[in-house]
Amino acid sequence: MPWRRPKKQIERPIDVRRSLEESLEDAAEGEEEEDLVELVDLDGASIAEAAAGEPDAERLPTEIADKLRESLAGAVITEVRAVPHAPAETLPEHGVDLSVEAARGLWLKNPVLTASGTFGQGVEYAELIDVGRLGAIVNKGTTPRARPGNPQYRIAETPAGILNSIGLENPGAEEVARKYGKVWAKLGVPVIVNVAGYSVDDYVFVVEALDGTPGVVAFELNVSCPNVEGGMLFGTDPQLAAQVTRGVKDATDKPVIVKLTPNAPNVVEVAQACEAAGADGLTAINTVLGMRIDVAKRRPMLGTGSGGLSGPALRPIAVHLTYQVAQAVSIPIIGAGGVTNANDALEFLMAGASAVQVGTATFADPTAPLTVIEGLAAYVRAQGLASIRDIIGAALPRAE
Ligand SMILES: Cc1cc2nc3c(=O)[nH]c(=O)nc-3n(C[C@H](O)[C@H](O)[C@H](O)COP(=O)(O)O)c2cc1C
């Protein structure tokens, strides 16, 4: 985080009358307070915001917050040194029908999307891979105003994935539209905007700010955010999830996809409520809450304590929820969670997903989404299928 000063070294005498554990705990608490004060100084956040890593919607813009917004803002991107699009007939997927309806009214040329937060704004990866081959890209979670994100550390490795607590760092909806709008239209791939907020008005604000942006074809609502009125995550409560879905549906004619959180007590009920409120599709799923402890420091590794688990560790949970939700709704589902190759994608498709997102896998290998497309094409050919659509829901219980 460039705006964060190096941590000050503060001497804390150990009180010999207290146990070592107690003293270490006090020292660690003191350090955390120092961290928070630094954040308060530097980005205009309140102590509560810095501790929770979430903004206080009541907070008025401050001079420091305005400076931050300016520093995150940059020149309008009009050109990218993009990898040139290969002629269609030379691609391994050429001649195979991989097209799917990823959400009601959203037909894509193939079922492979990138996952929000793992592919920047698309333009960064366009310099590494031919993004024109992807079904669609999903941009980084976008909030009404600029957010600096959470305190460090924000990523910790786990045996089969990672924990992250990025905290929705983004330059704010109007700046995203201004900065990336021109170039998105030229990338040759549909863009789905991932929307986040702390009230229904926040979601509507972001959608209205980006609705007319060239290249944007749909909105994906990240409902893993606390509602300022009750602190509960939108996505954990069917009524709140329905409210935000309805609000956004009224604000746009583009397809609206709700991204389900596995941290809800009843994911199926949330999915059904979103469908009833007009959602055109669902993404299953966002990350699962987790934690790692730094044993040497005797405290959590991530700056926010807990974070979201992604990667292969998440896949069986995501496939299971996809399978459950697919039997309860009739709108399309986009599977997400630990997809690294075509076989993983096939698991989601057979569990009832119409498309998949590739996220954490692209950190290790930016070509992973393309490998998935090639593998799916090879599967359709090898199985003699007319289309990839033939295997959607193949593993679901058959209706008698
Ligand atoms: C570093 C990181 C940042 C993320 N940021 C967002 C985000 O801004 N909005 C969102 O809806 N999901 C976000 N996610 C969740 C992913 O989009 C995806 O749902 C999840 O990581 C599971 O897919 P994967 O295992 O393929 O990564 C993020 C995930 C990671 C790893």
Ligand as a Chemical Component Dictionary entry (heavy atoms), coordinates in Angstrom:
data_LIG
# 
_chem_comp.id                   LIG 
_chem_comp.type                 NON-POLYMER 
_chem_comp.pdbx_formal_charge   0 
_chem_comp.three_letter_code    LIG 
# 
loop_
_chem_comp_atom.comp_id 
_chem_comp_atom.atom_id 
_chem_comp_atom.alt_atom_id 
_chem_comp_atom.type_symbol 
_chem_comp_atom.charge 
_chem_comp_atom.model_Cartn_x 
_chem_comp_atom.model_Cartn_y 
_chem_comp_atom.model_Cartn_z 
_chem_comp_atom.pdbx_ordinal 
LIG C1  C1  C 0 -7.657  -11.395 -4.600 1  
LIG C2  C2  C 0 -9.119  -11.603 -4.797 2  
LIG C3  C3  C 0 -9.972  -10.520 -4.940 3  
LIG C4  C4  C 0 -11.339 -10.700 -5.118 4  
LIG N1  N1  N 0 -12.144 -9.613  -5.288 5  
LIG C5  C5  C 0 -13.473 -9.792  -5.520 6  
LIG C6  C6  C 0 -14.317 -8.672  -5.780 7  
LIG O1  O1  O 0 -13.879 -7.519  -5.837 8  
LIG N2  N2  N 0 -15.647 -8.910  -5.977 9  
LIG C7  C7  C 0 -16.171 -10.183 -5.956 10 
LIG O2  O2  O 0 -17.376 -10.346 -6.159 11 
LIG N3  N3  N 0 -15.376 -11.256 -5.752 12 
LIG C8  C8  C 0 -14.057 -11.090 -5.532 13 
LIG N4  N4  N 0 -13.249 -12.186 -5.343 14 
LIG C9  C9  C 0 -13.828 -13.552 -5.378 15 
LIG C10 C10 C 0 -13.624 -14.190 -6.762 16 
LIG O3  O3  O 0 -14.244 -13.420 -7.769 17 
LIG C11 C11 C 0 -14.157 -15.641 -6.806 18 
LIG O4  O4  O 0 -15.542 -15.643 -6.534 19 
LIG C12 C12 C 0 -13.469 -16.540 -5.788 20 
LIG O5  O5  O 0 -12.098 -16.224 -5.685 21 
LIG C13 C13 C 0 -13.608 -18.016 -6.156 22 
LIG O6  O6  O 0 -13.031 -18.303 -7.397 23 
LIG P1  P1  P 0 -11.499 -18.844 -7.560 24 
LIG O7  O7  O 0 -11.329 -19.950 -6.566 25 
LIG O8  O8  O 0 -11.395 -19.292 -8.979 26 
LIG O9  O9  O 0 -10.612 -17.692 -7.247 27 
LIG C14 C14 C 0 -11.870 -12.022 -5.153 28 
LIG C15 C15 C 0 -11.017 -13.116 -5.017 29 
LIG C16 C16 C 0 -9.658  -12.931 -4.841 30 
LIG C17 C17 C 0 -8.767  -14.131 -4.729 31 
# 
loop_
_chem_comp_bond.comp_id 
_chem_comp_bond.atom_id_1 
_chem_comp_bond.atom_id_2 
_chem_comp_bond.value_order 
_chem_comp_bond.pdbx_ordinal 
LIG C1  C2  SING 1  
LIG C2  C3  SING 2  
LIG C2  C16 DOUB 3  
LIG C3  C4  DOUB 4  
LIG C4  N1  SING 5  
LIG C4  C14 SING 6  
LIG N1  C5  DOUB 7  
LIG C5  C6  SING 8  
LIG C5  C8  SING 9  
LIG C6  O1  DOUB 10 
LIG C6  N2  SING 11 
LIG N2  C7  SING 12 
LIG C7  O2  DOUB 13 
LIG C7  N3  SING 14 
LIG N3  C8  DOUB 15 
LIG C8  N4  SING 16 
LIG N4  C9  SING 17 
LIG N4  C14 SING 18 
LIG C9  C10 SING 19 
LIG C10 O3  SING 20 
LIG C10 C11 SING 21 
LIG C11 O4  SING 22 
LIG C11 C12 SING 23 
LIG C12 O5  SING 24 
LIG C12 C13 SING 25 
LIG C13 O6  SING 26 
LIG O6  P1  SING 27 
LIG P1  O7  DOUB 28 
LIG P1  O8  SING 29 
LIG P1  O9  SING 30 
LIG C14 C15 DOUB 31 
LIG C15 C16 SING 32 
LIG C16 C17 SING 33 
# 
